[in-house]
Amino acid sequence: MSAIREHMEKGQAYFLERADRDIERYRKGDFTVTLKKNGKPVSAGVRYALTRIDYDFGCNLFMLDQYDDADMQSRYLELWKNLFNTAVVPLYWEGTEPERGVLRYDRNAPNDVYRRPPAARVLDFCRENGIRPKGHPLFWHEFIPRWLPADWGQLLPLIEKRFREISARFGDEIPVFDCVNEPSRIFDMGYEHATDGYKMVAPPNGYIEQVFALAEKYFPKSELILNEATGFAVCEYKGIYGGYYQLIERLLKEGCRIDRIGLQCHVSDDPVFKNYYDARRLYGVLDGYAALGKPLVVSEIGLSTEDEELQAEAARQIYKVCFSVPATSGVFWWNLDDTGIIRDKTRLAMAENLPYGGLARNGAKKAAYRALDELINREWTTAGAASVTDGKLSFRGFYGTYAITVDGRTFAVDFGKSQNRNAVLEL
C-alpha cells in the first residue's frame, strides 16, 4: 500500500471528526449590515459576496514571463489567478544580483534567469490583479551568487546593503517576507556542497538574530517569517523537545521579532512524511507550534506522486486540516505547473524542484487542482441575496472582505477575523 494512503487511513477518523467542525467554528462568523438613508433604516434588495477570504491561499509566481509559448504563458496565469490570492515574489540573491552590483529588481531588468522574473514585474502583476505579495527569501545561506565572500564579517555588510536596496524599492509594497530560510540545512548542505560545486556560506551561531535585527530595521512595517525545511520543521517534530520548536522558543525569549512561523511541506510517497499524511499527527504538529503564540504558515507545498488521484486526496486533506487550525494564516502551493520544472534550461538557480509536485501539467488541470478549486472557490466562499425590510441584513459567512450591493451601488466591507462584525452603510 502507498505510504500516503496508509497514513491517511490511520488518521481518517480524527480528520472527519475535527476538520469541518473547526472550519465552521474558526473561519466563519455572523455578520450584520445596517442600511440607512439620511440616518433612517431603509428597505432594499441586497446582494453580498466574499471577494477576498481572510486567509492566504498562495503559490510562487516564478513562471511569470518564463514560457516560450505565449498560449502556455497565458494558460499558466489563468490557472494561477483562479486559485490563489497571494504570490511568492522571487528574491533569491543569485537571481537578484548574479554579478556584484548588477541588480535584477526593476521591471526593465533583463529577464535572463530562469524562474526568476524581476521582482518589479511580479509586483506589477500583483497590483493589477489584487494579489497580496510575499517576498522570498531575504536571506538564505544557499541560492547565493558565487561572488559573495564566505567570511561572515565581510558578508554581513553586504546583507545589510541588500536589505537596504530591497527596502528602498519594495518596502512599502511587500507586507510580508520569509526573512531567514531553512537554517537546519546548513550542516548537511555544508558537506554536500563542498563536493557538488554549489555555492553556500556557513553562517556563525547567532546569525538568525543578526539577520532578523537587520530586517526589523529596514522592514519595520512588514511581517517577518522564520521559514524551515520539511524534515526539521515537521518530520522530526517532537513537541517541546523538538529542535525547531526549541529554536523558536529561544529566539522569542531573546526578543527576536519572529512574526510568523513557516513550515514547509515538500513531501512524496515515503513513510518519513507521516506527520503530514496522518491528520491526527498533523493536528498535533500544528497545535504544538500554535502554543508558541505566533501565526503559522505552511509556506511551500509540493506533493510529489505520479498517482494524480492520490495526490488530490492528500492535498485536499492537508488543506482542510491547515485551514481548520485557527493559528494558521495561510498555505502556499509551491510549483503550479510541472511544465515549469525543466532541468535543461540555462539558469543560475540550483535544482530546487521536485517532479510531479504541481497542480497542472502542460497547462492541463490535474486532479489536485480540481480538488483545491472545489475547496477554495466553492466550499470556502460566501454569497447570497436578501430583501431587507427593516434596514438590517444578517448572514453567516467566511471571514474576509465582502462586496455589498444595494440598488446598483457596491460597497466594500471588511469582515476580517479581527474586525467588527457589524457594518453601517449610508446610502
GIGISUL-V163281 format. One record per residue. N is the residue number from 1. PHI is phi as a letter, one per 40 degrees, with the letter a starting at -180 (999 if undefined). NEAR is the number of other ideal C-beta (glycine too) atoms within 8 Angstrom. Layout:
# GIGISUL-V163281
((N/PHI/NEAR) (N/PHI/NEAR))
This chain:
# GIGISUL-V163281
((1/999/4) (2/d/9) (3/c/12) (4/c/12) (5/c/10) (6/d/11) (7/c/14) (8/c/14) (9/c/7) (10/c/8) (11/b/14) (12/c/9) (13/c/6) (14/c/10) (15/d/13) (16/c/8) (17/c/6) (18/b/10) (19/d/12) (20/c/8) (21/d/9) (22/c/11) (23/c/13) (24/c/8) (25/c/7) (26/b/9) (27/b/12) (28/b/10) (29/a/9) (30/b/7) (31/b/13) (32/b/10) (33/b/15) (34/b/12) (35/b/15) (36/b/13) (37/b/8) (38/f/4) (39/g/5) (40/b/7) (41/c/9) (42/b/10) (43/b/8) (44/a/10) (45/c/9) (46/b/14) (47/b/9) (48/b/16) (49/a/10) (50/c/12) (51/b/8) (52/a/8) (53/c/12) (54/c/9) (55/a/10) (56/c/12) (57/c/11) (58/b/14) (59/a/14) (60/c/11) (61/b/14) (62/c/12) (63/c/11) (64/c/10) (65/g/7) (66/b/11) (67/c/10) (68/c/3) (69/c/6) (70/c/6) (71/c/7) (72/c/12) (73/c/12) (74/c/8) (75/c/9) (76/d/15) (77/c/10) (78/c/8) (79/c/15) (80/c/11) (81/c/9) (82/c/7) (83/b/14) (84/b/11) (85/b/10) (86/b/14) (87/b/15) (88/c/13) (89/c/15) (90/c/14) (91/b/13) (92/d/13) (93/c/13) (94/c/13) (95/c/13) (96/c/13) (97/a/12) (98/c/10) (99/b/7) (100/d/6) (101/g/5) (102/c/7) (103/c/9) (104/b/13) (105/c/12) (106/c/9) (107/c/7) (108/c/3) (109/c/10) (110/d/4) (111/c/9) (112/b/3) (113/b/12) (114/c/9) (115/g/11) (116/b/14) (117/c/13) (118/d/12) (119/d/14) (120/c/12) (121/c/12) (122/c/15) (123/c/13) (124/d/9) (125/c/13) (126/c/14) (127/c/7) (128/c/5) (129/b/7) (130/g/5) (131/c/12) (132/c/10) (133/c/13) (134/b/16) (135/c/15) (136/a/13) (137/b/13) (138/c/14) (139/b/10) (140/a/11) (141/c/13) (142/b/11) (143/f/10) (144/b/13) (145/c/12) (146/c/5) (147/c/5) (148/c/11) (149/c/6) (150/c/6) (151/c/6) (152/c/9) (153/c/5) (154/c/8) (155/c/12) (156/d/9) (157/c/7) (158/c/10) (159/c/11) (160/c/10) (161/d/8) (162/c/12) (163/c/14) (164/c/9) (165/c/10) (166/c/14) (167/c/10) (168/c/6) (169/c/10) (170/b/13) (171/d/12) (172/c/4) (173/b/6) (174/b/12) (175/c/8) (176/a/11) (177/b/16) (178/c/13) (179/c/14) (180/b/14) (181/b/9) (182/f/11) (183/c/11) (184/c/12) (185/c/10) (186/d/10) (187/c/7) (188/c/7) (189/c/11) (190/d/10) (191/c/8) (192/c/8) (193/c/12) (194/c/6) (195/b/6) (196/c/6) (197/g/4) (198/c/7) (199/c/9) (200/a/10) (201/b/10) (202/b/8) (203/c/7) (204/c/6) (205/d/3) (206/g/6) (207/c/10) (208/c/12) (209/c/10) (210/c/9) (211/c/13) (212/c/16) (213/c/9) (214/c/11) (215/c/14) (216/c/10) (217/c/8) (218/c/12) (219/b/13) (220/c/6) (221/c/6) (222/c/11) (223/c/8) (224/b/15) (225/b/15) (226/c/15) (227/b/14) (228/b/12) (229/c/10) (230/d/13) (231/d/9) (232/c/10) (233/c/14) (234/b/12) (235/c/10) (236/c/10) (237/d/13) (238/b/8) (239/g/8) (240/c/8) (241/c/6) (242/c/10) (243/c/9) (244/c/12) (245/d/15) (246/c/10) (247/c/10) (248/c/14) (249/d/10) (250/c/8) (251/c/13) (252/c/12) (253/c/6) (254/c/7) (255/g/5) (256/c/10) (257/c/7) (258/c/14) (259/c/9) (260/a/14) (261/b/13) (262/c/13) (263/b/14) (264/c/14) (265/a/14) (266/c/12) (267/b/11) (268/b/8) (269/c/9) (270/a/7) (271/d/7) (272/c/6) (273/c/14) (274/d/10) (275/c/12) (276/c/11) (277/c/16) (278/c/12) (279/d/15) (280/c/10) (281/c/11) (282/c/14) (283/d/12) (284/c/11) (285/c/12) (286/c/14) (287/c/10) (288/c/11) (289/c/13) (290/d/11) (291/c/6) (292/c/10) (293/g/5) (294/b/10) (295/c/9) (296/b/15) (297/b/15) (298/c/14) (299/c/11) (300/a/10) (301/b/12) (302/b/13) (303/b/13) (304/c/11) (305/a/13) (306/c/4) (307/c/8) (308/c/10) (309/c/7) (310/c/12) (311/d/14) (312/c/13) (313/c/11) (314/c/13) (315/c/14) (316/c/12) (317/c/13) (318/c/15) (319/c/11) (320/c/13) (321/c/14) (322/c/11) (323/c/13) (324/c/13) (325/c/14) (326/c/7) (327/c/10) (328/c/13) (329/b/9) (330/i/11) (331/b/14) (332/b/16) (333/c/13) (334/c/11) (335/b/15) (336/c/13) (337/b/14) (338/d/12) (339/c/12) (340/c/14) (341/c/11) (342/b/7) (343/c/5) (344/c/3) (345/c/6) (346/c/3) (347/a/8) (348/c/8) (349/c/12) (350/c/6) (351/c/4) (352/c/5) (353/b/10) (354/c/10) (355/c/7) (356/f/9) (357/b/13) (358/c/13) (359/c/13) (360/a/15) (361/a/9) (362/f/8) (363/g/11) (364/c/6) (365/c/9) (366/c/13) (367/d/10) (368/c/13) (369/c/12) (370/c/10) (371/c/12) (372/c/14) (373/c/12) (374/c/9) (375/c/13) (376/c/12) (377/c/9) (378/b/8) (379/c/6) (380/b/11) (381/b/11) (382/a/11) (383/a/7) (384/a/8) (385/a/6) (386/a/9) (387/c/7) (388/c/13) (389/b/4) (390/b/6) (391/g/10) (392/b/10) (393/b/12) (394/b/7) (395/a/10) (396/b/7) (397/a/13) (398/c/11) (399/c/12) (400/i/13) (401/c/12) (402/b/15) (403/c/11) (404/b/15) (405/b/10) (406/b/12) (407/f/6) (408/g/4) (409/b/7) (410/b/6) (411/b/9) (412/c/9) (413/b/11) (414/c/7) (415/b/13) (416/c/9) (417/d/6) (418/c/3) (419/c/7) (420/c/4) (421/c/8) (422/b/8) (423/b/11) (424/b/7) (425/b/12) (426/c/6) (427/c/10))
